[in-house]
Amino acid sequence: MLLPGLPLNRPADRPLDPPAELRGQEPLTRMVYPNGTQGWLATSRAAVRAVLADPRFSARYELLANPMPGADATLPPAEPGDFSGMDAPDHTRYRRMLVGQFTVHRMRQLTERIEQTTAEHLDAMENQGPPVDLVRAYAEPIPAVTICELLGVPYEDRARFQAQAILVTGVGATPDEFAAAMADLKQYMGELVAAKRASPSDDLLSGLTETDLDDVELTTIGLFLLGAGIGTTAHMISLGTLAMLRSPRLFEAVRTPETVEQTVEELLRHLTTVPFAVRAALDDVTVSGQLIKKGEVVTVSLQAANRDPACFSDPDLITPGRRTAGHVAFGHGIHQCLGQQLARVELAVAYRALATRFPSLHLAVPFEQLPGLNDGITFNPSELPVAW
């Protein structure tokens, strides 16, 4: 079978599910990319994890083909510091330095700040009164404030920084707005790196100035953490809340300390807000009985892998307490999400605080009227009107 392209159409009656065409495929299926080349689509969890764990598959941007229609068919090589588009040993060098900055002490500090941030924004929601757009009032600010803490953005700069960061990582910005905000952030990040080098404090960026990384690399790493740390977490807060509003028993599960972490893992598995990753074969490799030839590109569907019925019974149901070990919502292999533990903390705190403060929370509009419900490969709501 040859797929004409990456399946994009989610079921109209179940818009939180992956595209139906991703289901029932062979573990690996031939697929035509928008640039006209033929490659592969991996949909089983076994095939997805095999590709992501095998060093014979490269993440280098210049070797890949973008499976999304209308996007740039190819990309230039990764800039210094952008280790998401690098293989070992370059990737290893950068990642080792960053892992060393995610200390237990710093995580504890960030957890306390996340709890404070959620309380502040819930207070603001309560004072304003319903209806409230949960995306703007809650889902976006929490990871934005967390990134400010992580990078050590001075308090007097945070309003500007957060506004621009949300603009480039959220939804709804025009191309001109995105470009202007990105340019402003890049300039600011360069200035912040210089300030941390001159006067370091107790934050991740200051810690990295003590390594052999130069200012260009540090600026790129700061922007990478910004992109990785805000958009996907905000998306998960919004979508996880929406899933809970459609299944009230989940509200009770996230309110309970003994079950909130398991429920977060199940929501991550079920929603999988990063839909896919792309790799290129550096050699001939056999995966799930299929020969992938050197140079061929493979798109791995993280969404499909997390709904694999061979690994998760009744995978389309959200089941608190389910054993979710091995889910790939954060990827797999050496490129697995660096900040996944911090994201887990943000989600657990945000869900629990919201469900506890507003136990009668409900959508302020019919589900079918939510903007963007059937746009794109994942539902990323630009607005989530709620009341209580």
C-alpha positions, -999 to +999 in steps of 0.1 A: +000+000+000+012+035-008-003+064+012-006+096-009+005+117+021+004+120+059-032+114+071-045+147+085-083+145+089-094+137+124-128+120+130-155+147+129-174+130+158-142+125+178-119+155+172-096+146+200-086+114+183-058+110+157-068+108+120-086+076+113-063+067+084-035+063+109-053+034+125-052-001+111-021+005+090+008-019+088+035-011+114+053+006+085+036+019+053+051+035+022+041+072+019+046+100-006+060+132+008+050+166-004+083+170-022+074+139-044+098+115-028+086+082-013+094+073+023+077+056+052+051+061+079+055+042+112+023+038+133+028+009+157+045+016+190+071-011+184+081+004+150+080+040+163+103+032+193+126+011+171+132+040+147+136+066+175+161+045+194+183+034+165+214+056+159+212+046+123+183+070+119+193+107+118+175+138+132+196+162+111+173+187+095+191+187+061+185+150+056+147+151+064+116+157+043+087+176+059+055+155+057+032+185+062+017+200+030+026+236+023+056+236+047+092+240+035+102+207+019+137+208+033+155+227+060+191+240+064+214+223+089+207+231+126+223+263+140+249+259+167+230+251+199+199+236+182+207+201+193+172+188+183+185+187+147+218+170+155+230+135+160+257+122+184+283+134+193+271+170+188+237+162+203+254+144+232+276+174+241+247+199+243+223+176+260+248+166+287+253+202+296+216+209+298+207+178+318+232+190+344+211+221+349+179+203+357+189+198+393+166+186+421+170+219+439+160+239+408+130+216+401+118+221+437+121+258+433+102+257+400+074+235+416+069+261+443+067+289+417+043+269+395+020+264+426+021+302+432+015+310+396-016+287+393-030+303+425-025+338+412-042+331+379-071+312+395-076+342+418-076+365+387-102+342+370-124+342+401-122+380+405-131+385+368-159+360+369-172+337+342-170+333+313-132+332+309-109+321+280-089+294+297-062+295+270-053+331+277-061+333+314-045+300+325-030+276+300-005+299+284+007+320+314+017+290+335+044+276+313+054+312+302+061+321+338+079+288+344+102+295+315+110+330+328+120+314+361+141+287+344+160+312+323+162+339+349+144+366+330+144+397+353+110+407+367+109+441+350+112+423+316+087+395+321+056+411+307+073+419+274+091+385+273+059+365+281+038+384+256+062+378+227+069+342+238+032+333+238+028+350+204+055+327+188+045+295+206+007+298+206-019+299+179-035+328+159-005+350+152-001+363+116+031+355+098+042+392+102+034+391+140+053+359+144+084+372+125+084+404+145+080+386+178+107+361+169+132+388+160+125+406+192+129+375+213+162+366+196+176+401+203+164+399+239+178+365+244+212+376+232+211+405+256+200+382+285+229+359+277+254+388+279+238+400+312+240+365+327+277+361+317+285+395+333+264+389+365+253+353+369+225+343+392+208+310+403+191+300+370+197+276+341+211+302+317+236+315+342+247+279+349+253+274+311+275+305+309+300+286+330+305+260+303+324+264+270+293+274+251+296+307+232+269+334+232+254+323+198+250+287+212+235+300+244+210+323+226+199+294+204+195+271+234+174+297+252+151+301+222+149+263+219+138+260+256+113+287+251+097+270+221+098+235+237+086+247+271+056+269+264+036+258+234+032+221+240+026+225+278+000+252+272-016+229+246-018+200+271-033+222+298-060+233+274-067+199+259-064+180+292-089+204+307-112+199+277-110+161+281-118+164+318-148+186+310-161+158+287-154+131+314-162+145+349-147+114+366-113+127+355-119+159+375-120+137+406-090+118+396-068+149+392-081+164+425-068+133+444-030+133+452-028+095+449-042+095+413-032+128+398+001+117+384-013+085+368-041+106+353-016+131+338+003+101+321-030+088+307-039+122+293-005+126+278-009+092+261-044+099+249-039+134+236-003+133+224+000+169+214+033+164+195+018+143+167+049+130+149+087+131+145+108+126+113+140+106+109+163+097+079+180+063+075+218+066+075+221+030+063+199+001+052+178-008+083+151-034+088+123-024+111+092-045+117+101-067+088+105-039+063+137-028+047+142+009+049+170+019+025+197+044+032+185+080+026+148+072+030+128+093+054+105+079+081+077+098+098+069+082+131+033+089+143+035+094+181-003+097+181-008+063+165+018+046+187+000+058+218-033+044+205-018+010+196-043-017+207-014-042+209-001-022+238-031-004+253-065-021+257-094+001+246-069+028+236-095+054+226-108+055+262-092+077+289-087+053+318-073+068+350-050+042+366-041+026+333-005+013+330+010+038+305+046+027+307+062+030+273+040+058+259+058+081+235+041+114+242+076+128+250+093+109+222+118+081+227+156+076+225+183+102+228+160+130+216+133+123+242+120+155+257+146+170+280+120+189+302+095+161+305+097+160+343+091+197+345+061+194+321+047+166+343+049+189+374+033+218+355+004+196+343-002+179+376-002+212+395-024+230+369-050+203+366-053+197+403-055+234+413-081+241+386-103+211+394-101+220+432-109+257+428-137+253+403-153+219+408-183+230+387-162+241+357-179+236+324-177+249+288-193+282+282-201+273+246-213+240+230-183+217+223-191+218+185-186+256+185-150+256+198-128+275+173-104+253+153-121+221+163-114+204+130-083+222+118-050+204+115-035+171+126-042+180+163-068+202+179-050+232+193-078+255+206-072+292+201-099+298+227-115+277+254-144+296+270-153+282+304-177+291+332-185+278+367 
